[in-house]
Amino acid sequence: MISSIIDQNTVDRLRSLINGVHRIVITCHKSPDGDALGSTLALCHVLRRLGKEAYVVTPDMAPKALEFIPGVRDIAVFTKHEARVRHYLEQAELLFCLDFNAMHRIDRLGELIEPLKIKRVLIDHHLDPDDVFDVKISVPEASSTCELVFRVFMQMGLLRFMDRHAASCLYVGLLTDTGGFAYSCDNPEFYEIMASVMRRNFDRITLYNKAMNTFSADSLRLQGYAMSEKMKLFPQHGASLIVLSKEELERFNYSRGDTETLVNKPLAIPEIYWSVFLREDVDRIKVSCRSQGDFSVSDICAKYFNGGGHQNAAGGDFMGTLAEAEALFYKVLGDLFPDIPVNETLTPSQEQQEQTP
């Protein structure tokens, strides 16, 4: 039995808002992932089946690796379709904000949304949401925003409108935001939700393989390089570190999404229970962290890397150089384990390089 965790007054108010409008816009955070795309597109599809004029707008392009999600090609992308995005927002009577907790996470799209005199609805599972939403459904304990969208459908009596297309979108978000059911899905109700989604008779195997097992040749080469040449292990600290510069990314024709699962890979090593990946971006260092068990990488990202997230999956941004970000990682090791000297285990190729005179 799936419990009703969203306050009924909130559900009733949301129902009243939806019933009172016709044109609805749904948006998500910059650099949308599977959960952001899956939740927005599933909600859009159900709203359209309710007779609403609903559109998804995003701050920037979806990764090529996620273009298989039903409806992705219909999204209005601000960096590509600015005029269309402006039109949708000017006509909107209600705005849904999915999978982000602060307006700065939608980048320049926020400049268009800030002055709008319409109600804003938040559906999100990140900590500490901004106080700028008229209806707030914020449940950090949830596995994903897709889980919360399903719960909204359930508590509003809308599951009958969730066909295989909407279910496919939710499945991708539930799958990818738990790392293939590896973390953030300890609640048994997660699997009851998954079972309900899968009853919509979509091609689960194909979606799973496209979401989790499909990579370009460049992506595979980049990941192989990162694991063989750049992975540093700190077994006494249970930690690993992978650092990739802009030059290294360009060498392998990096496309957004190519390193999406890279941070998870060191956790396959028995001695490693938390992993950090630093990727040099245009104006910042993107930080991704994963962990196992009770070790919270969310606390680390919040304290050191201007970010946060969930206990076993978190991220952040470092505004500095790659060398400074790496130095900060070593400081984290020292702060967390002051009595353990930092002795990294190098890959064979790194050891060979160090031994070469």
C-alpha positions as CSV (number, residue, x, y, z in Angstrom):
1,M,0.0,0.0,0.0
2,I,1.5,3.3,-1.1
3,S,1.0,5.9,1.6
4,S,-0.2,9.5,1.1
5,I,2.8,11.5,2.2
6,I,1.8,14.8,0.6
7,D,-0.4,17.0,2.9
8,Q,-4.0,16.8,1.7
9,N,-4.5,20.5,2.0
10,T,-1.6,21.0,-0.4
11,V,-3.1,18.4,-2.8
12,D,-6.5,20.1,-2.7
13,R,-4.9,23.5,-3.3
14,L,-3.0,22.1,-6.3
15,R,-6.1,20.6,-7.7
16,S,-7.9,23.9,-7.4
17,L,-5.1,25.7,-9.2
18,I,-5.0,23.2,-12.1
19,N,-8.8,23.2,-12.4
20,G,-8.8,27.0,-12.6
21,V,-6.4,27.4,-15.6
22,H,-5.9,26.2,-19.1
23,R,-2.3,27.2,-20.1
24,I,0.5,25.6,-18.0
25,V,4.3,25.7,-18.3
26,I,6.6,23.2,-16.7
27,T,10.3,23.8,-16.2
28,C,13.3,22.2,-14.5
29,H,16.9,22.9,-13.7
30,K,19.8,23.7,-16.0
31,S,21.6,20.7,-17.6
32,P,18.5,18.5,-17.1
33,D,19.1,14.9,-16.1
34,G,16.8,11.9,-16.4
35,D,14.8,12.8,-13.3
36,A,14.2,16.4,-14.5
37,L,13.2,15.4,-18.0
38,G,11.2,12.4,-16.9
39,S,9.2,14.3,-14.3
40,T,8.4,17.3,-16.5
41,L,7.5,15.3,-19.5
42,A,5.3,12.9,-17.5
43,L,3.5,15.8,-15.9
44,C,3.0,17.5,-19.2
45,H,1.6,14.4,-20.8
46,V,-1.0,13.9,-18.0
47,L,-2.0,17.5,-18.0
48,R,-2.6,17.4,-21.7
49,R,-4.8,14.3,-21.2
50,L,-6.7,16.4,-18.8
51,G,-7.4,18.9,-21.6
52,K,-4.8,21.5,-20.6
53,E,-2.5,23.4,-22.9
54,A,0.8,22.3,-21.3
55,Y,4.4,22.9,-22.4
56,V,7.8,22.0,-21.1
57,V,10.6,24.6,-21.3
58,T,14.2,24.1,-20.1
59,P,17.1,26.4,-19.6
60,D,19.3,24.5,-22.0
61,M,19.5,21.4,-24.1
62,A,19.0,17.9,-22.8
63,P,22.0,15.5,-23.2
64,K,22.0,13.6,-26.4
65,A,22.1,10.4,-24.3
66,L,18.6,11.2,-23.0
67,E,16.9,12.1,-26.3
68,F,15.1,8.7,-26.3
69,I,12.7,9.9,-23.5
70,P,9.3,10.3,-25.0
71,G,8.6,14.0,-25.7
72,V,12.1,15.3,-25.4
73,R,12.1,16.6,-29.0
74,D,9.0,18.7,-28.2
75,I,10.7,20.6,-25.4
76,A,11.2,24.4,-25.9
77,V,14.8,25.1,-25.0
78,F,15.6,28.6,-23.9
79,T,19.1,28.7,-25.5
80,K,17.7,27.4,-28.8
81,H,14.0,28.5,-29.0
82,E,14.0,31.8,-26.9
83,A,11.1,33.4,-28.8
84,R,8.9,30.3,-28.3
85,V,9.9,30.1,-24.6
86,R,9.0,33.7,-24.1
87,H,5.6,33.2,-25.8
88,Y,4.8,30.2,-23.7
89,L,5.7,32.0,-20.5
90,E,3.8,35.2,-21.5
91,Q,0.6,33.1,-22.1
92,A,1.0,30.9,-19.0
93,E,-1.5,30.9,-16.2
94,L,0.4,28.5,-13.9
95,L,4.0,27.5,-13.6
96,F,5.3,24.1,-12.4
97,C,9.0,24.1,-11.1
98,L,10.3,20.5,-11.0
99,D,13.5,19.0,-9.6
100,F,15.2,22.2,-8.4
101,N,15.0,24.0,-5.1
102,A,16.3,27.5,-6.0
103,M,15.7,29.9,-8.9
104,H,19.4,30.3,-9.6
105,R,19.4,26.7,-10.9
106,I,17.4,27.7,-14.0
107,D,20.1,30.1,-15.0
108,R,18.9,33.0,-17.4
109,L,15.5,31.5,-17.7
110,G,14.9,32.8,-14.2
111,E,15.0,36.4,-15.6
112,L,11.8,35.7,-17.6
113,I,10.1,33.9,-14.8
114,E,10.8,36.3,-11.9
115,P,8.4,39.1,-13.0
116,L,5.5,36.7,-14.0
117,K,2.3,37.3,-12.0
118,I,1.3,33.7,-11.9
119,K,1.3,31.0,-9.2
120,R,4.3,28.8,-8.9
121,V,4.2,25.1,-7.9
122,L,7.3,23.3,-6.6
123,I,7.7,19.6,-6.8
124,D,11.2,18.6,-5.7
125,H,13.2,16.3,-3.5
126,H,16.2,18.6,-2.7
127,L,16.9,20.1,0.7
128,D,16.1,23.7,1.7
129,P,13.9,25.1,-1.1
130,D,13.6,28.8,-1.7
131,D,10.6,30.5,-0.3
132,V,9.3,31.8,-3.7
133,F,6.7,29.1,-4.4
134,D,2.9,29.4,-3.9
135,V,2.5,25.6,-3.5
136,K,5.4,23.6,-2.2
137,I,5.8,19.8,-2.4
138,S,9.2,19.3,-1.1
139,V,10.2,15.8,0.2
140,P,13.9,15.3,0.5
141,E,13.4,11.7,1.6
142,A,11.9,10.8,-1.8
143,S,14.1,8.9,-4.3
144,S,13.4,11.4,-7.1
145,T,11.1,14.1,-8.4
146,C,9.6,11.4,-10.6
147,E,8.5,9.6,-7.4
148,L,6.8,12.7,-6.2
149,V,5.1,13.3,-9.5
150,F,3.7,9.8,-9.3
151,R,2.5,10.5,-5.7
152,V,0.8,13.7,-6.9
153,F,-1.0,11.7,-9.6
154,M,-2.0,9.1,-7.0
155,Q,-3.3,11.5,-4.4
156,M,-5.1,13.6,-7.0
157,G,-6.8,10.5,-8.5
158,L,-5.0,11.0,-11.9
159,L,-3.3,7.6,-12.3
160,R,-5.9,6.6,-14.9
161,F,-4.5,9.3,-17.1
162,M,-0.9,7.9,-16.8
163,D,-0.5,5.9,-19.9
164,R,2.6,4.1,-21.2
165,H,4.2,7.3,-22.5
166,A,3.9,9.1,-19.1
167,A,5.0,5.9,-17.4
168,S,8.0,5.6,-19.6
169,C,9.1,9.1,-18.6
170,L,8.7,8.3,-14.9
171,Y,10.5,5.0,-15.2
172,V,13.6,6.8,-16.6
173,G,13.7,9.2,-13.8
174,L,13.2,6.6,-11.1
175,L,15.9,4.5,-12.7
176,T,18.6,7.1,-13.3
177,D,18.2,9.1,-10.1
178,T,18.8,6.0,-8.0
179,G,21.8,4.9,-10.1
180,G,20.0,1.9,-11.4
181,F,18.3,1.2,-8.0
182,A,21.7,1.4,-6.2
183,Y,20.9,4.2,-3.7
184,S,18.1,6.5,-2.4
185,C,15.5,3.7,-2.8
186,D,15.5,1.9,0.5
187,N,11.8,2.7,1.1
188,P,9.8,-0.4,0.1
189,E,7.1,1.9,-1.3
190,F,9.6,2.8,-4.0
191,Y,9.2,-0.7,-5.5
192,E,5.4,-0.5,-5.2
193,I,5.5,2.7,-7.2
194,M,7.8,1.1,-9.7
195,A,5.4,-1.8,-10.0
196,S,2.5,0.5,-10.7
197,V,4.5,2.4,-13.3
198,M,5.5,-0.8,-15.1
199,R,1.9,-2.0,-15.4
200,R,1.5,0.6,-18.1
201,N,3.0,-1.9,-20.5
202,F,6.0,0.0,-21.9
203,D,9.3,-1.6,-23.2
204,R,11.2,-1.6,-19.9
205,I,14.2,-3.5,-21.3
206,T,14.8,-1.1,-24.1
207,L,14.4,1.9,-21.8
208,Y,16.8,0.4,-19.3
209,N,19.5,-0.3,-21.9
210,K,19.2,3.2,-23.4
211,A,19.3,4.9,-20.0
212,M,22.0,2.7,-18.3
213,N,23.9,0.7,-21.0
214,T,24.2,3.0,-24.0
215,F,27.3,5.1,-24.6
216,S,29.0,6.7,-27.6
217,A,32.4,5.5,-28.6
218,D,33.9,8.8,-27.4
219,S,32.1,8.4,-24.0
220,L,33.5,4.9,-23.5
221,R,37.0,6.0,-24.4
222,L,36.8,8.9,-22.0
223,Q,35.5,6.7,-19.2
224,G,38.2,4.1,-19.9
225,Y,40.9,6.9,-19.8
226,A,39.5,8.3,-16.6
227,M,39.5,4.9,-14.9
228,S,42.9,3.8,-16.1
229,E,44.8,7.1,-16.0
230,K,43.0,9.5,-13.6
231,M,41.5,7.4,-10.8
232,K,43.2,7.9,-7.4
233,L,42.3,5.6,-4.5
234,F,42.6,6.3,-0.8
235,P,41.7,2.9,0.7
236,Q,42.4,4.0,4.3
237,H,39.9,6.8,3.9
238,G,37.5,4.7,1.8
239,A,37.7,7.3,-0.9
240,S,38.4,7.8,-4.6
241,L,39.0,10.8,-6.7
242,I,38.8,11.4,-10.5
243,V,39.7,14.7,-12.0
244,L,39.2,15.7,-15.6
245,S,40.4,19.0,-17.2
246,K,38.8,20.8,-20.1
247,E,41.7,19.7,-22.3
248,E,41.1,16.1,-21.4
249,L,37.4,16.3,-22.1
250,E,38.0,18.0,-25.5
251,R,40.5,15.3,-26.4
252,F,37.6,12.8,-26.2
253,N,35.0,15.0,-27.9
254,Y,33.1,15.4,-24.6
255,S,29.4,15.8,-24.9
256,R,27.2,16.6,-21.8
257,G,26.2,13.3,-20.2
258,D,29.3,11.4,-21.3
259,T,30.5,11.2,-17.7
260,E,27.1,10.8,-16.0
261,T,27.9,7.4,-14.4
262,L,31.6,7.8,-14.0
263,V,31.5,8.8,-10.3
264,N,29.7,5.6,-9.5
265,K,32.4,3.2,-10.9
266,P,35.0,3.4,-8.1
267,L,32.3,2.2,-5.6
268,A,32.7,-1.3,-7.1
269,I,36.0,-1.5,-5.3
270,P,35.5,-3.2,-1.9
271,E,37.6,-0.7,0.0
272,I,35.9,2.3,-1.5
273,Y,32.7,3.7,0.0
274,W,32.7,7.3,-1.2
275,S,33.7,8.7,-4.6
276,V,34.4,12.2,-5.8
277,F,34.6,13.4,-9.5
278,L,35.8,16.9,-10.4
279,R,35.1,18.1,-14.0
280,E,36.4,21.4,-15.3
281,D,33.6,23.4,-16.8
282,V,33.6,26.8,-18.6
283,D,33.5,28.9,-15.5
284,R,33.5,26.5,-12.6
285,I,34.4,23.0,-11.4
286,K,31.5,20.6,-11.3
287,V,31.6,18.3,-8.3
288,S,29.8,15.0,-8.2
289,C,29.9,12.7,-5.2
290,R,28.5,9.2,-4.5
291,S,28.7,7.0,-1.4
292,Q,27.4,3.8,0.2
293,G,25.9,3.1,3.5
294,D,25.7,5.8,6.2
295,F,28.5,8.0,4.8
296,S,26.9,11.3,3.8
297,V,28.3,13.0,0.7
298,S,25.5,15.6,1.0
299,D,27.2,17.0,4.1
300,I,30.5,17.2,2.2
301,C,29.1,19.0,-0.8
302,A,27.2,21.4,1.4
303,K,30.2,22.3,3.6
304,Y,32.9,22.4,1.0
305,F,31.5,22.7,-2.5
306,N,28.5,25.1,-2.4
307,G,26.1,22.2,-3.1
308,G,24.2,19.4,-1.4
309,G,21.8,16.7,-2.4
310,H,21.1,13.3,-0.8
311,Q,23.1,11.2,1.6
312,N,24.5,8.9,-1.1
313,A,24.3,11.2,-4.1
314,A,25.2,14.8,-4.1
315,G,27.0,17.5,-6.1
316,G,28.1,21.1,-6.1
317,D,30.1,23.9,-7.9
318,F,33.5,25.1,-7.0
319,M,34.3,28.6,-8.2
320,G,38.1,28.3,-8.7
321,T,40.7,26.4,-10.6
322,L,40.9,22.6,-11.0
323,A,44.0,22.5,-8.9
324,E,42.3,24.5,-6.1
325,A,39.3,22.1,-6.2
326,E,41.6,19.1,-5.9
327,A,43.5,20.7,-3.0
328,L,40.1,21.2,-1.3
329,F,39.4,17.5,-1.7
330,Y,42.7,16.7,0.2
331,K,41.6,19.2,2.9
332,V,38.3,17.2,3.2
333,L,40.3,14.1,3.7
334,G,42.4,15.8,6.4
335,D,39.3,17.2,8.1
336,L,37.4,13.9,8.1
337,F,40.3,11.7,9.0
338,P,42.9,13.8,10.9
339,D,44.7,10.7,12.2
340,I,45.2,9.0,8.9
341,P,48.0,10.1,6.6
342,V,47.0,10.7,3.0
343,N,48.6,7.9,0.9
344,E,46.9,7.4,-2.4
345,T,47.1,4.2,-4.4
346,L,47.9,5.0,-8.0
347,T,46.8,3.2,-11.1
348,P,49.5,1.0,-12.8
349,S,50.0,3.6,-15.5
350,Q,50.4,6.4,-12.9
351,E,53.0,4.3,-11.0
352,Q,54.9,3.7,-14.3
353,Q,54.9,7.4,-15.0
354,E,56.2,8.2,-11.5
355,Q,59.0,5.7,-11.9
356,T,60.1,7.0,-15.3
357,P,63.2,9.1,-14.8
